[in-house]
C-alpha cells in the first residue's frame, strides 16, 4: 500500500505543478483574475494533499488499514474538491456548466478533512512515546 500511496502523492504533485503553470500562464488571458485565484486554490489544495500522501506513505506509525482509508479519502477528495474547482474556474471556456455540479466541491473538502481525522485517530490509538 505504501508504494501506491507514494505513487499517487507524486502523481498529484506533478499534476499540481503542471496545472499551476497552466493556470498562471495559459489561462491568464482567458479567464478573469478571480477565476485565476479560484483555479490556484484548487492547485494549492491538490499540492498540500500530494505532500500529505508522501508523508503518509513514508511513515510507519500509521497502520496499513488507516493508510488505505486515507489513500481513498484523499484520492476522491482531490478529484471532487480540486477537480470541481478547476471546472468552476474555467466554466466560461467550456460547453458544460460546472455550476450544476458545484455541490461536489464541499463533499470533496469533507473527504479531505476526514483523511486528516483518520490520521489523528490513528495517532491517538497508537502507543508511542
DSSP file (Angstrom, degrees, kcal/mol; ACC not computed):
  #  RESIDUE AA STRUCTURE BP1 BP2  ACC     N-H-->O    O-->H-N    N-H-->O    O-->H-N    TCO  KAPPA ALPHA  PHI   PSI    X-CA   Y-CA   Z-CA
    1    1 A X     >        0   0    0      0, 0.0     4,-2.5     0, 0.0     5,-0.2   0.000 360.0 360.0 360.0 -35.0    0.0    0.0    0.0
    2    2 A X  H  >  +     0   0    0      1,-0.2     4,-2.8     2,-0.2     5,-0.2   0.901 360.0  52.2 -58.0 -40.7    2.9    2.4    0.7
    3    3 A X  H  > S+     0   0    0      2,-0.2     4,-2.6     1,-0.2    -1,-0.2   0.920 109.9  48.4 -63.1 -43.4    4.0    2.2   -2.9
    4    4 A X  H  > S+     0   0    0      2,-0.2     4,-2.7     1,-0.2    -1,-0.2   0.915 112.6  48.9 -60.8 -43.3    0.5    3.1   -4.2
    5    5 A X  H  X S+     0   0    0     -4,-2.5     4,-2.6     1,-0.2    -2,-0.2   0.928 112.9  46.7 -63.1 -45.7    0.3    6.0   -1.7
    6    6 A X  H  X S+     0   0    0     -4,-2.8     4,-2.5     2,-0.2    -2,-0.2   0.894 112.5  50.0 -65.3 -40.0    3.7    7.3   -2.7
    7    7 A X  H  X S+     0   0    0     -4,-2.6     4,-2.8    -5,-0.2    -2,-0.2   0.933 112.5  46.7 -64.4 -45.3    2.9    7.0   -6.5
    8    8 A X  H  X S+     0   0    0     -4,-2.7     4,-2.9     2,-0.2     5,-0.2   0.920 112.4  51.0 -63.1 -42.0   -0.4    8.8   -6.1
    9    9 A X  H  X S+     0   0    0     -4,-2.6     4,-2.0    -5,-0.2    -2,-0.2   0.926 113.4  44.5 -59.4 -45.4    1.3   11.5   -4.0
   10   10 A X  H  X S+     0   0    0     -4,-2.5     4,-2.7     2,-0.2    -2,-0.2   0.912 114.0  49.7 -66.0 -42.5    4.0   12.0   -6.6
   11   11 A X  H  X S+     0   0    0     -4,-2.8     4,-2.6     1,-0.2    -2,-0.2   0.919 111.7  47.9 -64.2 -43.3    1.4   12.0   -9.5
   12   12 A X  H  X S+     0   0    0     -4,-2.9     4,-2.2    -5,-0.2    -1,-0.2   0.875 111.9  51.7 -64.4 -35.6   -0.8   14.5   -7.8
   13   13 A X  H  X S+     0   0    0     -4,-2.0     4,-2.0    -5,-0.2    -2,-0.2   0.933 110.8  46.3 -65.2 -46.8    2.3   16.7   -7.1
   14   14 A X  H  X S+     0   0    0     -4,-2.7     4,-2.4     1,-0.2    -2,-0.2   0.936 113.7  49.0 -59.9 -46.7    3.4   16.6  -10.7
   15   15 A X  H  X S+     0   0    0     -4,-2.6     4,-3.0     1,-0.2     5,-0.2   0.870 108.2  54.2 -63.0 -36.9   -0.2   17.3  -11.9
   16   16 A X  H  X S+     0   0    0     -4,-2.2     4,-2.4     2,-0.2    -1,-0.2   0.901 109.4  48.0 -63.8 -40.0   -0.4   20.2   -9.4
   17   17 A X  H  X S+     0   0    0     -4,-2.0     4,-2.4     2,-0.2    -2,-0.2   0.935 114.0  46.3 -65.2 -45.8    2.8   21.7  -10.9
   18   18 A X  H  X S+     0   0    0     -4,-2.4     4,-2.5     1,-0.2    -2,-0.2   0.939 116.1  44.6 -61.9 -48.0    1.6   21.3  -14.5
   19   19 A X  H  X S+     0   0    0     -4,-3.0     4,-2.8     1,-0.2    -1,-0.2   0.861 111.6  54.0 -67.0 -34.8   -1.9   22.7  -13.6
   20   20 A X  H  X S+     0   0    0     -4,-2.4     4,-2.2    -5,-0.2    -1,-0.2   0.921 111.2  44.8 -63.9 -43.5   -0.3   25.6  -11.7
   21   21 A X  H  X>S+     0   0    0     -4,-2.4     4,-2.6     2,-0.2     5,-0.6   0.914 114.0  49.8 -65.4 -42.6    1.9   26.6  -14.6
   22   22 A X  I  X>S+     0   0    0     -4,-2.5     4,-1.9     1,-0.2     5,-1.6   0.913 111.8  48.7 -61.8 -42.8   -1.1   26.2  -17.0
   23   23 A X  I  <5S+     0   0    0     -4,-2.8    -1,-0.2     3,-0.2    -2,-0.2   0.884 116.0  43.2 -64.1 -38.7   -3.2   28.4  -14.7
   24   24 A X  I  <5S+     0   0    0     -4,-2.2    -2,-0.2    -5,-0.2    -1,-0.2   0.843 133.1  16.1 -76.8 -34.1   -0.5   31.1  -14.4
   25   25 A X  I  <5S+     0   0    0     -4,-2.6     4,-0.2    -5,-0.2    -3,-0.2   0.769 128.3  41.9-113.0 -34.0    0.5   31.2  -18.0
   26   26 A X  I  <<S+     0   0    0     -4,-1.9    -3,-0.2    -5,-0.6     3,-0.2   0.777 120.8  37.2 -88.7 -27.3   -2.1   29.5  -20.2
   27   27 A X  S >><S+     0   0    0     -5,-1.6     4,-2.2     1,-0.1     3,-1.4   0.562  86.3  96.5-100.4  -9.1   -5.3   30.9  -18.5
   28   28 A X  T 34 S+     0   0    0     -6,-0.3    -1,-0.1     1,-0.3    -2,-0.1   0.792  95.2  34.5 -57.0 -31.3   -4.2   34.4  -17.7
   29   29 A X  T 34 S+     0   0    0     -4,-0.2    -1,-0.3    -3,-0.2    -2,-0.1   0.502 117.6  54.8 -98.8  -4.9   -5.7   35.9  -20.8
   30   30 A X  T <4 S+     0   0    0     -3,-1.4     2,-0.3     1,-0.1    -2,-0.2   0.737 109.7  33.2-101.7 -26.7   -8.7   33.6  -21.0
   31   31 A X  S  < S-     0   0    0     -4,-2.2    -1,-0.1     1,-0.1    59,-0.1  -0.911  86.2-100.5-130.3 158.2  -10.3   33.9  -17.5
   32   32 A X     >  -     0   0    0     -2,-0.3     4,-2.1     1,-0.1     5,-0.2  -0.169  39.6 -99.7 -74.3 171.2  -10.6   36.8  -15.1
   33   33 A X  H  > S+     0   0    0      1,-0.2     4,-2.4     2,-0.2     5,-0.2   0.877 121.4  53.7 -60.4 -41.8   -8.4   37.4  -12.0
   34   34 A X  H  > S+     0   0    0      1,-0.2     4,-2.1     2,-0.2    -1,-0.2   0.911 109.8  47.6 -61.7 -42.1  -11.0   36.0   -9.6
   35   35 A X  H  > S+     0   0    0      2,-0.2     4,-2.5     1,-0.2    -1,-0.2   0.864 110.1  53.5 -66.3 -36.2  -11.3   32.8  -11.7
   36   36 A X  H  X S+     0   0    0     -4,-2.1     4,-2.3     2,-0.2    -2,-0.2   0.908 109.4  48.2 -63.5 -41.6   -7.5   32.5  -11.8
   37   37 A X  H  X S+     0   0    0     -4,-2.4     4,-1.7     2,-0.2    -2,-0.2   0.877 110.7  51.2 -66.7 -37.4   -7.3   32.8   -8.0
   38   38 A X  H  X S+     0   0    0     -4,-2.1     4,-1.6     2,-0.2    -2,-0.2   0.932 109.8  49.7 -62.9 -46.4  -10.0   30.1   -7.7
   39   39 A X  H  X S+     0   0    0     -4,-2.5     4,-1.9     1,-0.2    -2,-0.2   0.907 108.4  53.8 -57.7 -43.9   -8.0   27.8  -10.0
   40   40 A X  H  X S+     0   0    0     -4,-2.3     4,-2.8     1,-0.2    -1,-0.2   0.842 102.5  57.9 -62.0 -34.8   -4.9   28.5   -7.9
   41   41 A X  H  X S+     0   0    0     -4,-1.7     4,-2.4     2,-0.2     5,-0.2   0.922 105.9  49.4 -61.4 -43.5   -6.9   27.4   -4.8
   42   42 A X  H  X S+     0   0    0     -4,-1.6     4,-1.9     1,-0.2    -2,-0.2   0.914 112.4  47.7 -60.4 -43.3   -7.5   24.0   -6.4
   43   43 A X  H  X S+     0   0    0     -4,-1.9     4,-2.5     2,-0.2    -2,-0.2   0.920 110.8  51.6 -63.4 -45.0   -3.9   23.6   -7.3
   44   44 A X  H  X S+     0   0    0     -4,-2.8     4,-2.6     1,-0.2    -2,-0.2   0.933 111.7  45.1 -60.3 -48.7   -2.8   24.6   -3.8
   45   45 A X  H  X S+     0   0    0     -4,-2.4     4,-1.9     1,-0.2    -1,-0.2   0.846 111.4  53.8 -67.3 -32.9   -5.0   22.1   -2.1
   46   46 A X  H  X S+     0   0    0     -4,-1.9     4,-1.7    -5,-0.2    -1,-0.2   0.930 110.7  46.4 -64.4 -43.9   -4.0   19.4   -4.5
   47   47 A X  H  X S+     0   0    0     -4,-2.5     4,-2.4     2,-0.2     5,-0.2   0.909 108.8  55.1 -66.5 -41.5   -0.4   20.0   -3.7
   48   48 A X  H  X S+     0   0    0     -4,-2.6     4,-2.0     1,-0.2    -1,-0.2   0.922 112.5  43.5 -54.5 -43.5   -1.0   20.0    0.0
   49   49 A X  H  X S+     0   0    0     -4,-1.9     4,-2.0     2,-0.2    -1,-0.2   0.743 107.8  58.0 -81.1 -22.0   -2.6   16.6   -0.3
   50   50 A X  H  X S+     0   0    0     -4,-1.7     4,-2.0     2,-0.2    -1,-0.2   0.929 111.1  43.9 -64.8 -45.6    0.1   15.3   -2.6
   51   51 A X  H  X S+     0   0    0     -4,-2.4     4,-2.1     2,-0.2    -2,-0.2   0.874 110.1  56.3 -66.1 -37.2    2.6   16.1    0.1
   52   52 A X  H  X S+     0   0    0     -4,-2.0     4,-2.7    -5,-0.2    -1,-0.2   0.923 108.2  47.6 -58.9 -45.9    0.3   14.6    2.8
   53   53 A X  H  X S+     0   0    0     -4,-2.0     4,-2.8     1,-0.2    -2,-0.2   0.889 108.6  54.0 -65.1 -38.9    0.2   11.3    0.8
   54   54 A X  H  X S+     0   0    0     -4,-2.0     4,-0.6     2,-0.2    -1,-0.2   0.888 111.7  46.1 -62.4 -37.3    4.0   11.3    0.5
   55   55 A X  H >X S+     0   0    0     -4,-2.1     3,-1.0     2,-0.2     4,-1.0   0.947 112.8  48.7 -66.7 -49.4    4.2   11.7    4.3
   56   56 A X  H >< S+     0   0    0     -4,-2.7     3,-0.6     1,-0.3    -2,-0.2   0.899 111.6  49.7 -60.0 -42.3    1.7    9.0    5.0
   57   57 A X  H 3< S+     0   0    0     -4,-2.8    -1,-0.3     1,-0.2    -2,-0.2   0.641 112.1  50.1 -71.0 -13.6    3.4    6.6    2.6
   58   58 A X  H << S+     0   0    0     -3,-1.0     2,-0.3    -4,-0.6    -1,-0.2   0.562  97.1  74.6-103.1 -11.3    6.8    7.2    4.2
   59   59 A X    <<  -     0   0    0     -4,-1.0     3,-0.2    -3,-0.6    -4,-0.0  -0.764  58.1-155.2-109.3 152.5    6.0    6.8    7.9
   60   60 A X  S    S+     0   0    0     -2,-0.3    -1,-0.1     1,-0.2     4,-0.1   0.539  79.7  82.4 -99.5  -8.6    5.4    3.6    9.9
   61   61 A X  S    S+     0   0    0      2,-0.1     2,-0.4    65,-0.0    -1,-0.2   0.772  77.1  80.2 -69.0 -24.9    3.3    5.0   12.7
   62   62 A X  S    S-     0   0    0     -6,-0.2    57,-0.1    -3,-0.2    61,-0.0  -0.700  86.7-121.4 -87.2 131.2    0.1    4.9   10.6
   63   63 A X     >  -     0   0    0     -2,-0.4     4,-2.6     1,-0.1     5,-0.2  -0.288  19.9-115.2 -68.4 154.3   -1.5    1.4   10.4
   64   64 A X  H  > S+     0   0    0      1,-0.2     4,-2.1     2,-0.2     5,-0.2   0.877 117.1  53.2 -57.3 -37.9   -2.0   -0.2    7.0
   65   65 A X  H  > S+     0   0    0      2,-0.2     4,-2.0     1,-0.2    -1,-0.2   0.930 110.5  46.0 -63.6 -45.2   -5.8    0.0    7.4
   66   66 A X  H  > S+     0   0    0      1,-0.2     4,-2.8     2,-0.2    -2,-0.2   0.886 110.4  54.6 -65.3 -38.5   -5.6    3.7    8.2
   67   67 A X  H  X S+     0   0    0     -4,-2.6     4,-2.7     1,-0.2    -1,-0.2   0.906 107.6  50.0 -61.0 -41.5   -3.3    4.3    5.2
   68   68 A X  H  X S+     0   0    0     -4,-2.1     4,-2.0     2,-0.2    -1,-0.2   0.923 112.3  46.5 -64.1 -44.1   -5.8    2.6    2.9
   69   69 A X  H  X S+     0   0    0     -4,-2.0     4,-2.5     1,-0.2    -2,-0.2   0.927 113.7  48.5 -63.4 -45.1   -8.6    4.7    4.2
   70   70 A X  H  X S+     0   0    0     -4,-2.8     4,-2.8     1,-0.2     5,-0.3   0.910 108.0  56.3 -61.2 -43.2   -6.6    7.9    3.9
   71   71 A X  H  X S+     0   0    0     -4,-2.7     4,-2.5     1,-0.2    -1,-0.2   0.943 112.6  39.9 -53.1 -53.0   -5.5    6.9    0.4
   72   72 A X  H  X S+     0   0    0     -4,-2.0     4,-2.4     2,-0.2     5,-0.3   0.869 114.5  52.4 -70.8 -36.7   -9.1    6.7   -0.9
   73   73 A X  H  X S+     0   0    0     -4,-2.5     4,-2.5    -5,-0.2    -1,-0.2   0.928 114.6  42.4 -63.6 -44.1  -10.3    9.7    1.0
   74   74 A X  H  X S+     0   0    0     -4,-2.8     4,-2.9    -5,-0.2     5,-0.3   0.922 113.4  52.4 -69.0 -43.4   -7.6   11.9   -0.4
   75   75 A X  H  X S+     0   0    0     -4,-2.5     4,-1.9    -5,-0.3    -2,-0.2   0.958 118.2  35.9 -57.2 -53.2   -7.9   10.5   -3.9
   76   76 A X  H  X S+     0   0    0     -4,-2.4     4,-2.9     1,-0.2     5,-0.3   0.883 115.9  56.2 -68.4 -38.0  -11.6   11.1   -4.1
   77   77 A X  H  X S+     0   0    0     -4,-2.5     4,-3.2    -5,-0.3     5,-0.4   0.909 108.7  45.8 -61.1 -43.8  -11.3   14.3   -2.1
   78   78 A X  H  X>S+     0   0    0     -4,-2.9     5,-1.9     2,-0.2     4,-0.8   0.914 113.6  49.8 -66.7 -42.4   -8.8   15.8   -4.6
   79   79 A X  H  <5S+     0   0    0     -4,-1.9     5,-0.4    -5,-0.3     4,-0.2   0.954 119.5  36.9 -60.7 -48.6  -10.9   14.8   -7.5
   80   80 A X  H  X5S+     0   0    0     -4,-2.9     4,-1.1     3,-0.2    -2,-0.2   0.940 127.0  34.8 -70.6 -47.3  -14.1   16.2   -6.1
   81   81 A X  H  X5S+     0   0    0     -4,-3.2     4,-1.9    -5,-0.3    -3,-0.2   0.996 130.1  26.9 -74.4 -65.5  -12.6   19.3   -4.5
   82   82 A X  H  X5S+     0   0    0     -4,-0.8     4,-2.7    -5,-0.4     5,-0.2   0.912 121.8  54.6 -67.2 -41.2   -9.8   20.4   -6.8
   83   83 A X  H  ><S+     0   0    0     -5,-1.9     4,-2.0    -4,-0.2    -1,-0.2   0.915 110.4  45.0 -59.2 -44.1  -11.4   18.9   -9.9
   84   84 A X  H  X S+     0   0    0     -4,-1.1     4,-2.8    -5,-0.4    -1,-0.2   0.863 111.5  53.7 -69.8 -33.4  -14.6   20.8   -9.4
   85   85 A X  H  X S+     0   0    0     -4,-1.9     4,-2.7     2,-0.2     5,-0.2   0.908 107.4  51.1 -65.0 -41.2  -12.8   24.0   -8.6
   86   86 A X  H  X S+     0   0    0     -4,-2.7     4,-1.6     1,-0.2    -2,-0.2   0.928 112.9  46.5 -60.2 -43.6  -10.8   23.6  -11.9
   87   87 A X  H  < S+     0   0    0     -4,-2.0    11,-0.3    -5,-0.2    -2,-0.2   0.920 113.4  47.3 -64.5 -44.4  -14.1   23.2  -13.7
   88   88 A X  H >< S+     0   0    0     -4,-2.8     3,-1.1     1,-0.2     4,-0.2   0.892 111.0  51.8 -65.2 -39.4  -15.8   26.1  -12.0
   89   89 A X  H 3< S+     0   0    0     -4,-2.7     3,-0.3     1,-0.3    -1,-0.2   0.834 118.7  36.4 -67.6 -31.5  -12.8   28.4  -12.6
   90   90 A X  T >< S+     0   0    0     -4,-1.6     3,-2.1    -5,-0.2     4,-0.5   0.129  81.1 120.2-105.9  19.5  -12.8   27.6  -16.3
   91   91 A X  G X   +     0   0    0     -3,-1.1     3,-1.2     1,-0.3    -1,-0.2   0.832  69.5  58.5 -53.8 -38.0  -16.5   27.4  -16.7
   92   92 A X  G 3  S+     0   0    0     -3,-0.3    -1,-0.3    -4,-0.2    -2,-0.1   0.647 102.3  56.0 -69.7 -13.4  -16.7   30.1  -19.2
   93   93 A X  G <  S+     0   0    0     -3,-2.1    -1,-0.2     3,-0.1     2,-0.2   0.523 102.0  63.2 -95.6  -7.3  -14.3   28.2  -21.5
   94   94 A X  S <  S-     0   0    0     -3,-1.2     4,-0.0    -4,-0.5    -7,-0.0  -0.702  75.2-129.2-118.3 166.8  -16.4   25.0  -21.8
   95   95 A X  S    S+     0   0    0     -2,-0.2     2,-0.4     2,-0.1    -1,-0.1   0.561  88.7  84.1 -86.7 -10.9  -19.8   23.9  -23.1
   96   96 A X  S    S-     0   0    0     -5,-0.0     2,-1.1    -9,-0.0    -2,-0.2  -0.781  78.6-133.3 -96.5 136.5  -20.6   22.2  -19.8
   97   97 A X    >   -     0   0    0     -2,-0.4     3,-1.8     1,-0.2     4,-0.3  -0.751  19.0-173.1 -90.2  97.7  -22.0   24.3  -16.9
   98   98 A X  G >  S+     0   0    0     -2,-1.1     3,-1.2   -11,-0.3   -10,-0.2   0.652  75.6  78.4 -66.9 -14.9  -19.9   23.2  -13.9
   99   99 A X  G >  S+     0   0    0      1,-0.3     3,-0.9     2,-0.2    -1,-0.3   0.767  83.1  66.5 -63.9 -23.4  -22.2   25.2  -11.6
  100  100 A X  G <  S+     0   0    0     -3,-1.8    -1,-0.3     1,-0.2     3,-0.2   0.770 110.1  34.0 -68.1 -25.3  -24.6   22.3  -11.9
  101  101 A X  G X  S+     0   0    0     -3,-1.2     3,-2.0    -4,-0.3    -1,-0.2   0.128  80.6 116.8-115.0  19.7  -22.2   20.1  -10.1
  102  102 A X  T X>  +     0   0    0     -3,-0.9     3,-1.6     1,-0.3     4,-0.5   0.707  60.5  77.2 -61.9 -20.2  -20.7   22.6   -7.7
  103  103 A X  H 3> S+     0   0    0      1,-0.3     4,-0.8    -3,-0.2    -1,-0.3   0.654  81.7  67.7 -67.6 -13.2  -22.2   20.7   -4.7
  104  104 A X  H <> S+     0   0    0     -3,-2.0     4,-2.5     1,-0.2    -1,-0.3   0.693  83.5  74.6 -78.8 -15.6  -19.4   18.2   -5.1
  105  105 A X  H <> S+     0   0    0     -3,-1.6     4,-2.2    -4,-0.2    -1,-0.2   0.961  99.2  41.4 -60.8 -52.3  -16.8   20.8   -4.0
  106  106 A X  H  X S+     0   0    0     -4,-0.5     4,-2.4     1,-0.2    -1,-0.2   0.830 112.1  56.4 -67.0 -28.0  -17.8   20.7   -0.3
  107  107 A X  H  X S+     0   0    0     -4,-0.8     4,-2.2     2,-0.2    -1,-0.2   0.930 108.4  47.9 -64.5 -43.5  -18.1   16.9   -0.4
  108  108 A X  H  X S+     0   0    0     -4,-2.5     4,-2.0     1,-0.2    -2,-0.2   0.906 110.6  51.4 -61.3 -42.4  -14.5   16.8   -1.7
  109  109 A X  H  X S+     0   0    0     -4,-2.2     4,-2.3     1,-0.2    -1,-0.2   0.901 108.8  51.2 -61.0 -41.3  -13.5   19.1    1.1
  110  110 A X  H  X S+     0   0    0     -4,-2.4     4,-2.7     1,-0.2    -1,-0.2   0.896 107.8  52.5 -63.5 -40.8  -15.2   16.9    3.7
  111  111 A X  H  X S+     0   0    0     -4,-2.2     4,-1.7     2,-0.2    -1,-0.2   0.895 109.7  49.1 -62.5 -39.5  -13.4   13.9    2.3
  112  112 A X  H  X S+     0   0    0     -4,-2.0     4,-1.5     2,-0.2    -2,-0.2   0.908 111.3  49.2 -66.0 -41.9  -10.0   15.7    2.7
  113  113 A X  H  X S+     0   0    0     -4,-2.3     4,-2.2     1,-0.2    -2,-0.2   0.920 108.4  53.9 -61.9 -43.5  -10.9   16.7    6.3
  114  114 A X  H  X S+     0   0    0     -4,-2.7     4,-2.7     1,-0.2    -1,-0.2   0.861 102.6  57.9 -60.8 -35.6  -11.9   13.1    7.1
  115  115 A X  H  X S+     0   0    0     -4,-1.7     4,-1.7     1,-0.2    -1,-0.2   0.915 108.3  45.7 -60.2 -42.6   -8.5   11.9    5.8
  116  116 A X  H  X S+     0   0    0     -4,-1.5     4,-2.4     2,-0.2    -2,-0.2   0.869 111.1  53.0 -68.3 -36.5   -6.8   14.1    8.4
  117  117 A X  H  X S+     0   0    0     -4,-2.2     4,-2.9     2,-0.2     5,-0.2   0.911 106.0  53.3 -64.6 -41.9   -9.2   13.0   11.1
  118  118 A X  H  X S+     0   0    0     -4,-2.7     4,-2.4     1,-0.2    -1,-0.2   0.909 109.2  50.2 -58.3 -41.7   -8.4    9.3   10.3
  119  119 A X  H  X S+     0   0    0     -4,-1.7     4,-2.4     2,-0.2    -2,-0.2   0.939 111.2  47.6 -61.2 -47.6   -4.7   10.3   10.8
  120  120 A X  H  X S+     0   0    0     -4,-2.4     4,-2.6     1,-0.2    -2,-0.2   0.932 112.5  48.7 -60.7 -47.0   -5.4   11.9   14.1
  121  121 A X  H  X S+     0   0    0     -4,-2.9     4,-2.2     1,-0.2    -1,-0.2   0.907 111.4  50.9 -60.1 -42.3   -7.5    9.0   15.4
  122  122 A X  H  X S+     0   0    0     -4,-2.4     4,-1.2    -5,-0.2    -1,-0.2   0.909 111.1  47.6 -62.8 -42.1   -4.7    6.6   14.3
  123  123 A X  H  < S+     0   0    0     -4,-2.4     3,-0.3     1,-0.2    -2,-0.2   0.914 111.1  51.0 -65.6 -42.7   -2.0    8.6   16.1
  124  124 A X  H  < S+     0   0    0     -4,-2.6    -1,-0.2     1,-0.2    -2,-0.2   0.890 112.2  47.1 -62.0 -39.7   -4.2    8.8   19.3
  125  125 A X  H  < S+     0   0    0     -4,-2.2     2,-0.3    -5,-0.2    -1,-0.2   0.708  95.2  92.6 -75.4 -20.5   -4.7    5.0   19.2
  126  126 A X  S  < S-     0   0    0     -4,-1.2     2,-1.1    -3,-0.3   -65,-0.0  -0.560  77.3-130.1 -80.7 136.3   -1.1    4.2   18.6
  127  127 A X        +     0   0    0     -2,-0.3     2,-0.3     2,-0.0    -1,-0.1  -0.746  51.0 142.7 -87.4 100.7    1.1    3.6   21.6
  128  128 A X              0   0    0     -2,-1.1   -67,-0.0    -5,-0.2     0, 0.0  -0.924 360.0 360.0-134.3 160.2    4.2    5.8   21.1
  129  129 A X              0   0    0     -2,-0.3    -2,-0.0     0, 0.0    -1,-0.0   0.450 360.0 360.0 -83.3 360.0    6.4    7.9   23.3
